[in-house]
Amino acid sequence: MKPGFYTIMAAQFFSSLADNALLIASIALLIELDAPKEVTPLLKFFFTVSYVALAAFVGAFADSRPKGTVMFLTNTIKIAGCMLLLFSEFVAMPGTEDYYIVLIAYGLVGLGAAAYSPAKYGILTELLPAEQLVIANGWIEGLTVSSIILGTVVGGLLINPRVSEVLLSMDFVPFDTGIDSAPEAAMLVIALFYVIAAVFNLFIPDTGARYAKQSTNPVRLVTDFVHCFKTLWKDKIGQISLAVTTLFWGAGATLQFIVLKWAEVQLGLPLDKGAILQGVVAVGIAVGAIVAARFVPLKKSMQVLPFGVAMGFVVMLMVFVKSAWFAYPLCILVGAMAGYFVVPMNALLQHRGHVLLSAGHSIAVQNFNENLNILIMLTLYALMIRADFSINTVIVLFGLFVSGTMALVMAWNRGNHRRQNLDHLIGEAKH
């Protein structure tokens, strides 16, 4: 791998670590504010909405200048969102619930992440040849998942009463900041991780890739995005890989909250311990990602689809688990199956997107689809929680949805191959 790849990895690690630690701290802040239980999954909703709303624009922005510069600027937006969360009690408007500011501030972090993502993934296709993309994605996904693990664990540790007591007793500055709770102390530490990521962003090399001058006309940008959207969905390979990654990220975001609720209700674990269990799922994803990077070449990516069907059934085993001793291996297994089937699909989609479109635009289309599904699935989850569905009912419905949808994708892929073969035979007959 080229040296610049490792700088990208370091920047991604610290930025992602901060994102995931911040989610746990934000959940703790909502609990402290006594927010309604259905508000918690809306954190991820607000974080994700920018990916969908700005999809037509962030790809052009990512392709308008060197990717390292884009990553630095957008990471700065994340820092601003973290600061707004930290001082949310000072900016709350009279007559409004305090948790609204928490949602808006976390949404600002999501805005930075949405603009960061096309540059983060797009630079891989600029820096590396196609045959290294599965390996690179395995490393990036493995490192990202490692940051998720560490981020959720760090977030859980920072809101632990004993740790937060130590943090609050430390004088970071010579004046009163008004920081007097565990979530606020946690956010101050998390802001430092964003700063470290920003420093690494400054050292990401310019790959020399340059694209046509990007339009600033909103109508033109939306028109171009719609064209890119249609191009990827019409491509026989692109549509399958896009469908799989869309399902995976929607399911993965929902599973984050399902695991936390399951840990609380089924295993009797508080938030800081549930966050560690959530990190265990990420351990499995890292293992699956590394195995896929080692053993699944790009041309055999479609062979991993059955693991998506199996994962849905394995998730449903969670309803029978009452002890953390059984919960840990089950979470690792679920994560490993997810990592094994999504990494080759992600690499395949990036390759097709780079061939058919530009790096930034293809990633923007991918983000739009994946995050639209996150919004839909989180909304459904929030509605089920509001309607007092038991967590076991939610788990069974979730597992059936994942397995059923992946089975449909496999049938779709087989149909594509049959039509392709038929077209080939018809073409031969004409000659």
C-alpha positions as CSV (number, residue, x, y, z in Angstrom):
1,M,0.0,0.0,0.0
2,K,1.1,3.6,-0.7
3,P,2.2,5.6,2.4
4,G,-0.7,8.0,2.0
5,F,-3.1,5.2,2.6
6,Y,-2.0,4.9,6.2
7,T,-2.5,8.6,6.8
8,I,-6.1,8.3,5.5
9,M,-6.6,5.3,7.8
10,A,-5.4,7.3,10.8
11,A,-7.6,10.3,10.1
12,Q,-10.6,7.9,9.5
13,F,-9.9,6.1,12.8
14,F,-9.9,9.1,15.1
15,S,-12.9,10.8,13.3
16,S,-15.0,7.6,13.5
17,L,-13.9,6.9,17.1
18,A,-15.2,10.3,18.0
19,D,-18.5,9.8,16.1
20,N,-19.2,6.6,18.0
21,A,-18.1,7.8,21.4
22,L,-20.3,10.9,20.9
23,L,-23.3,8.8,20.2
24,I,-23.1,7.1,23.6
25,A,-22.5,10.4,25.3
26,S,-25.4,12.0,23.5
27,I,-27.7,9.1,24.6
28,A,-26.5,9.6,28.2
29,L,-27.3,13.3,27.8
30,L,-30.9,12.5,26.6
31,I,-31.4,10.2,29.6
32,E,-30.1,12.9,31.9
33,L,-32.7,15.3,30.3
34,D,-35.4,12.7,30.8
35,A,-36.3,12.7,27.1
36,P,-39.0,10.4,25.8
37,K,-37.7,6.9,25.0
38,E,-38.6,7.2,21.3
39,V,-36.2,10.2,21.0
40,T,-33.1,8.1,21.4
41,P,-33.2,6.5,17.9
42,L,-33.9,9.9,16.5
43,L,-30.3,10.9,17.3
44,K,-29.1,8.6,14.5
45,F,-32.0,9.9,12.3
46,F,-30.8,13.5,12.7
47,F,-27.2,12.4,12.1
48,T,-28.2,10.6,8.9
49,V,-30.6,13.1,7.3
50,S,-27.8,15.2,5.8
51,Y,-26.6,12.2,3.9
52,V,-29.9,12.1,2.1
53,A,-30.7,15.8,1.8
54,L,-27.3,16.8,0.6
55,A,-26.5,13.7,-1.6
56,A,-26.7,15.7,-4.8
57,F,-24.2,18.3,-3.6
58,V,-21.5,16.5,-1.4
59,G,-20.2,14.4,-4.3
60,A,-19.5,17.5,-6.4
61,F,-17.9,19.2,-3.3
62,A,-15.7,16.1,-2.8
63,D,-14.6,16.3,-6.4
64,S,-14.0,20.0,-6.5
65,R,-10.8,20.0,-4.5
66,P,-8.1,17.6,-3.1
67,K,-9.8,15.0,-0.9
68,G,-7.5,15.7,2.1
69,T,-8.7,19.4,2.1
70,V,-12.3,18.3,2.0
71,M,-11.8,15.9,4.9
72,F,-10.2,18.7,7.0
73,L,-13.0,21.2,6.3
74,T,-15.8,18.7,7.0
75,N,-14.1,17.4,10.2
76,T,-14.1,21.0,11.4
77,I,-17.9,21.0,11.1
78,K,-18.0,17.9,13.3
79,I,-16.0,19.8,15.9
80,A,-18.6,22.6,15.8
81,G,-21.4,20.1,16.4
82,C,-19.6,18.6,19.3
83,M,-19.1,22.0,20.9
84,L,-22.8,22.8,20.4
85,L,-23.6,19.5,22.2
86,L,-21.2,20.4,25.0
87,F,-22.8,23.8,25.6
88,S,-26.4,22.8,24.6
89,E,-27.9,24.0,27.9
90,F,-26.7,27.6,27.2
91,V,-28.3,27.8,23.7
92,A,-31.6,26.2,24.5
93,M,-34.5,28.6,23.6
94,P,-37.1,29.4,26.3
95,G,-40.2,27.3,26.0
96,T,-38.5,24.4,24.1
97,E,-37.4,21.1,25.3
98,D,-33.6,20.8,25.9
99,Y,-33.4,17.6,24.0
100,Y,-34.2,19.4,20.7
101,I,-30.8,21.1,20.9
102,V,-29.1,17.8,21.4
103,L,-30.8,16.4,18.3
104,I,-29.9,19.5,16.3
105,A,-26.3,19.5,17.5
106,Y,-25.8,15.8,16.7
107,G,-27.4,16.6,13.3
108,L,-24.6,19.2,12.7
109,V,-22.1,16.4,13.4
110,G,-23.9,14.3,10.8
111,L,-23.7,17.2,8.3
112,G,-19.9,17.1,8.6
113,A,-19.9,13.3,8.3
114,A,-22.1,13.4,5.2
115,A,-19.7,15.8,3.4
116,Y,-16.7,13.8,4.8
117,S,-17.7,10.4,3.4
118,P,-17.4,10.9,-0.4
119,A,-13.9,12.2,0.1
120,K,-13.0,9.4,2.6
121,Y,-14.0,6.6,0.2
122,G,-13.4,8.4,-3.1
123,I,-9.7,8.9,-2.4
124,L,-9.2,5.2,-2.3
125,T,-10.1,4.8,-6.0
126,E,-7.8,7.7,-6.8
127,L,-4.9,6.3,-4.8
128,L,-5.1,2.6,-5.4
129,P,-5.5,0.2,-8.4
130,A,-8.8,-1.8,-8.7
131,E,-7.1,-5.1,-7.6
132,Q,-6.2,-3.5,-4.2
133,L,-9.7,-2.2,-3.5
134,V,-11.0,-5.3,-1.6
135,I,-7.8,-5.4,0.5
136,A,-8.0,-1.6,1.1
137,N,-11.7,-1.8,2.0
138,G,-11.0,-4.7,4.3
139,W,-8.4,-2.5,6.1
140,I,-10.6,0.6,6.1
141,E,-13.7,-1.3,7.3
142,G,-11.6,-3.3,9.8
143,L,-10.1,-0.1,11.1
144,T,-13.5,1.7,11.1
145,V,-15.0,-1.1,13.0
146,S,-12.1,-1.0,15.4
147,S,-12.8,2.6,15.9
148,I,-16.5,1.8,16.5
149,I,-15.5,-0.8,19.1
150,L,-13.1,1.6,20.8
151,G,-15.5,4.5,20.4
152,T,-18.4,2.8,22.0
153,V,-16.2,1.4,24.8
154,V,-14.6,4.8,25.3
155,G,-18.1,6.5,25.3
156,G,-19.3,4.0,27.8
157,L,-16.2,4.5,30.0
158,L,-16.4,8.3,29.8
159,I,-20.0,8.3,31.1
160,N,-19.2,5.8,33.9
161,P,-19.8,7.7,37.2
162,R,-16.3,6.9,38.6
163,V,-14.5,8.0,35.4
164,S,-16.7,11.2,35.0
165,E,-16.0,12.1,38.6
166,V,-12.3,12.1,37.9
167,L,-12.8,14.1,34.7
168,L,-15.0,16.7,36.4
169,S,-12.4,17.1,39.2
170,M,-9.7,18.1,36.6
171,D,-9.2,21.8,35.8
172,F,-8.8,21.9,32.0
173,V,-9.1,25.7,32.0
174,P,-8.7,28.4,34.6
175,F,-12.3,29.5,34.5
176,D,-15.7,27.9,35.2
177,T,-17.0,26.2,32.0
178,G,-20.3,25.1,33.3
179,I,-19.4,21.5,32.6
180,D,-20.8,19.6,35.5
181,S,-22.2,16.3,34.2
182,A,-20.8,13.0,33.0
183,P,-22.0,13.4,29.4
184,E,-20.6,17.0,29.2
185,A,-17.2,15.8,30.5
186,A,-17.2,13.0,28.0
187,M,-17.9,15.4,25.1
188,L,-14.9,17.6,26.1
189,V,-12.6,14.5,25.7
190,I,-14.3,13.5,22.5
191,A,-13.7,16.9,21.0
192,L,-9.9,16.2,21.3
193,F,-10.3,13.1,19.1
194,Y,-11.8,15.2,16.4
195,V,-8.9,17.6,16.7
196,I,-6.4,14.7,16.3
197,A,-8.3,13.6,13.2
198,A,-8.1,17.1,11.8
199,V,-4.3,17.1,12.2
200,F,-4.0,13.8,10.2
201,N,-6.3,15.3,7.5
202,L,-3.7,18.0,6.9
203,F,-1.1,15.4,6.0
204,I,-3.2,13.4,3.5
205,P,-1.4,13.6,0.2
206,D,-2.8,15.2,-2.9
207,T,-3.4,12.2,-5.4
208,G,-3.3,14.6,-8.4
209,A,-6.7,13.5,-9.5
210,R,-8.7,16.3,-11.0
211,Y,-12.2,16.3,-12.4
212,A,-14.2,18.7,-14.6
213,K,-15.1,22.0,-13.0
214,Q,-18.0,21.3,-10.7
215,S,-21.2,23.2,-11.2
216,T,-22.6,25.4,-8.4
217,N,-26.1,25.5,-10.0
218,P,-28.5,23.5,-7.6
219,V,-30.7,22.4,-10.5
220,R,-27.8,21.1,-12.5
221,L,-26.3,19.3,-9.5
222,V,-29.6,17.6,-8.8
223,T,-30.0,16.7,-12.5
224,D,-26.4,15.2,-12.5
225,F,-27.1,13.3,-9.3
226,V,-30.3,11.8,-10.7
227,H,-28.3,10.7,-13.8
228,C,-25.6,9.1,-11.6
229,F,-28.4,7.5,-9.5
230,K,-30.0,5.9,-12.5
231,T,-26.6,4.8,-14.0
232,L,-25.7,2.8,-10.9
233,W,-29.2,1.2,-10.5
234,K,-29.3,0.2,-14.2
235,D,-25.9,-1.5,-14.1
236,K,-26.4,-5.2,-13.5
237,I,-23.4,-5.4,-11.0
238,G,-23.9,-2.0,-9.5
239,Q,-27.6,-2.6,-8.6
240,I,-26.9,-5.8,-6.7
241,S,-24.0,-4.4,-4.7
242,L,-25.9,-1.2,-4.1
243,A,-28.9,-3.1,-2.8
244,V,-26.8,-5.2,-0.4
245,T,-24.9,-2.2,1.0
246,T,-28.1,-0.2,1.3
247,L,-29.7,-3.0,3.4
248,F,-26.5,-3.6,5.5
249,W,-26.2,0.0,6.6
250,G,-29.8,0.5,7.4
251,A,-29.9,-2.8,9.3
252,G,-26.5,-2.0,11.0
253,A,-27.7,1.4,12.3
254,T,-30.9,-0.1,13.7
255,L,-29.0,-3.0,15.2
256,Q,-27.0,-0.5,17.3
257,F,-30.1,0.6,19.1
258,I,-31.6,-2.9,19.3
259,V,-28.4,-4.2,21.0
260,L,-28.5,-1.3,23.6
261,K,-32.2,-1.9,24.3
262,W,-31.7,-5.7,24.4
263,A,-28.8,-5.3,26.8
264,E,-31.0,-3.2,29.1
265,V,-34.1,-5.3,29.0
266,Q,-32.9,-8.9,28.4
267,L,-29.5,-8.8,30.2
268,G,-30.1,-6.0,32.8
269,L,-27.1,-4.0,31.7
270,P,-26.8,-0.2,32.1
271,L,-25.9,2.1,29.2
272,D,-22.1,2.0,29.8
273,K,-22.1,-1.8,29.9
274,G,-24.5,-2.0,26.9
275,A,-22.1,0.1,24.9
276,I,-19.4,-2.4,25.5
277,L,-21.7,-5.2,24.2
278,Q,-22.5,-3.0,21.1
279,G,-18.7,-2.8,20.6
280,V,-18.5,-6.7,20.7
281,V,-20.7,-6.8,17.5
282,A,-18.1,-4.5,15.9
283,V,-15.4,-6.9,16.9
284,G,-17.1,-9.6,14.8
285,I,-17.5,-7.2,11.9
286,A,-13.8,-6.5,12.0
287,V,-13.0,-10.2,11.9
288,G,-15.4,-10.8,9.0
289,A,-14.0,-7.8,7.1
290,I,-10.4,-9.1,7.5
291,V,-11.3,-12.6,6.4
292,A,-13.2,-11.3,3.4
293,A,-10.2,-9.1,2.5
294,R,-7.9,-12.1,2.6
295,F,-10.0,-14.7,0.9
296,V,-12.6,-13.0,-1.4
297,P,-11.3,-11.5,-4.6
298,L,-13.3,-8.8,-6.4
299,K,-14.5,-11.1,-9.2
300,K,-16.0,-13.6,-6.6
301,S,-17.8,-10.9,-4.5
302,M,-21.3,-12.2,-5.3
303,Q,-20.5,-15.6,-3.6
304,V,-20.9,-14.0,-0.2
305,L,-24.6,-13.1,-0.6
306,P,-25.9,-16.2,1.3
307,F,-24.2,-15.0,4.5
308,G,-26.6,-12.0,4.5
309,V,-29.6,-14.4,4.6
310,A,-28.0,-16.5,7.4
311,M,-27.2,-13.4,9.4
312,G,-30.9,-12.5,9.8
313,F,-31.7,-15.9,11.3
314,V,-28.7,-15.8,13.6
315,V,-29.9,-12.4,14.9
316,M,-33.2,-13.9,15.9
317,L,-31.3,-16.2,18.4
318,M,-30.9,-13.1,20.6
319,V,-34.4,-13.7,21.9
320,F,-33.2,-16.9,23.7
321,V,-30.2,-15.3,25.3
322,K,-30.5,-14.3,29.0
323,S,-26.8,-14.2,30.0
324,A,-23.9,-12.0,28.9
325,W,-21.7,-15.1,28.6
326,F,-23.9,-16.3,25.7
327,A,-24.5,-12.7,24.4
328,Y,-20.8,-12.0,23.6
329,P,-20.2,-15.0,21.3
330,L,-23.5,-14.5,19.6
331,C,-22.8,-10.8,19.0
332,I,-19.4,-11.6,17.6
333,L,-21.0,-14.2,15.2
334,V,-23.6,-11.7,14.0
335,G,-20.9,-9.1,13.4
336,A,-18.5,-11.5,11.6
337,M,-21.2,-12.6,9.1
338,A,-22.1,-9.0,8.4
339,G,-18.5,-8.0,7.9
340,Y,-17.8,-10.9,5.6
341,F,-20.6,-10.2,3.2
342,V,-20.5,-6.4,3.2
343,V,-16.8,-5.7,2.5
344,P,-16.7,-7.4,-0.9
345,M,-20.0,-5.8,-1.9
346,N,-18.6,-2.4,-0.9
347,A,-15.5,-2.9,-2.9
348,L,-17.4,-4.1,-5.9
349,L,-19.7,-1.1,-5.7
350,Q,-16.8,1.3,-5.4
351,H,-15.2,-0.2,-8.5
352,R,-18.3,-0.1,-10.6
353,G,-19.0,3.5,-9.4
354,H,-15.5,4.6,-10.3
355,V,-15.7,2.9,-13.7
356,L,-19.2,4.4,-14.6
357,L,-19.0,7.7,-12.7
358,S,-16.5,9.8,-10.8
359,A,-15.3,8.8,-7.3
360,G,-17.1,11.5,-5.4
361,H,-20.4,11.1,-7.3
362,S,-20.5,7.4,-7.0
363,I,-20.0,7.5,-3.2
364,A,-22.6,10.2,-2.9
365,V,-25.2,8.0,-4.7
366,Q,-24.2,5.1,-2.4
367,N,-24.6,7.3,0.7
368,F,-28.0,8.5,-0.4
369,N,-29.4,5.0,-0.8
370,E,-27.8,3.6,2.3
371,N,-28.8,6.5,4.5
372,L,-32.3,6.8,3.2
373,N,-32.7,3.2,4.3
374,I,-31.2,4.1,7.7
375,L,-33.9,6.9,8.0
376,I,-36.7,4.5,7.1
377,M,-35.5,1.7,9.4
378,L,-34.9,3.9,12.3
379,T,-38.3,5.6,11.9
380,L,-39.9,2.2,11.9
381,Y,-37.9,1.2,15.0
382,A,-38.8,4.4,16.8
383,L,-42.5,3.8,16.0
384,M,-42.3,0.2,17.3
385,I,-40.7,1.5,20.6
386,R,-43.4,4.2,20.9
387,A,-46.0,1.5,20.4
388,D,-44.5,-0.5,23.2
389,F,-43.4,-3.5,21.1
390,S,-41.3,-5.8,23.2
391,I,-37.6,-6.0,22.3
392,N,-37.9,-9.7,21.4
393,T,-40.7,-8.9,18.9
394,V,-38.5,-6.2,17.4
395,I,-35.6,-8.6,17.1
396,V,-37.7,-11.3,15.3
397,L,-39.2,-8.8,12.9
398,F,-35.7,-7.4,12.2
399,G,-34.2,-10.8,11.6
400,L,-37.0,-11.8,9.2
401,F,-36.7,-8.6,7.3
402,V,-32.9,-9.0,6.8
403,S,-33.1,-12.6,5.7
404,G,-36.1,-12.1,3.5
405,T,-34.6,-9.0,1.8
406,M,-31.3,-10.7,1.2
407,A,-33.1,-13.7,-0.3
408,L,-34.9,-11.4,-2.7
409,V,-31.5,-9.8,-3.7
410,M,-30.1,-13.3,-4.4
411,A,-33.1,-14.1,-6.6
412,W,-32.7,-10.8,-8.4
413,N,-29.0,-11.6,-9.1
414,R,-29.9,-15.0,-10.5
415,G,-32.5,-13.4,-12.7
416,N,-29.8,-10.9,-14.0
417,H,-27.5,-13.8,-14.9
418,R,-30.4,-15.7,-16.7
419,R,-31.3,-12.6,-18.7
420,Q,-27.7,-12.0,-19.5
421,N,-27.2,-15.5,-20.8
422,L,-30.4,-15.3,-22.8
423,D,-29.3,-12.0,-24.4
424,H,-26.0,-13.7,-25.2
425,L,-27.7,-16.6,-26.9
426,I,-30.1,-14.3,-28.8
427,G,-27.0,-12.3,-30.0
428,E,-25.3,-15.5,-31.2
429,A,-28.5,-16.6,-33.1
430,K,-28.6,-13.3,-34.9
431,H,-25.1,-13.8,-36.1
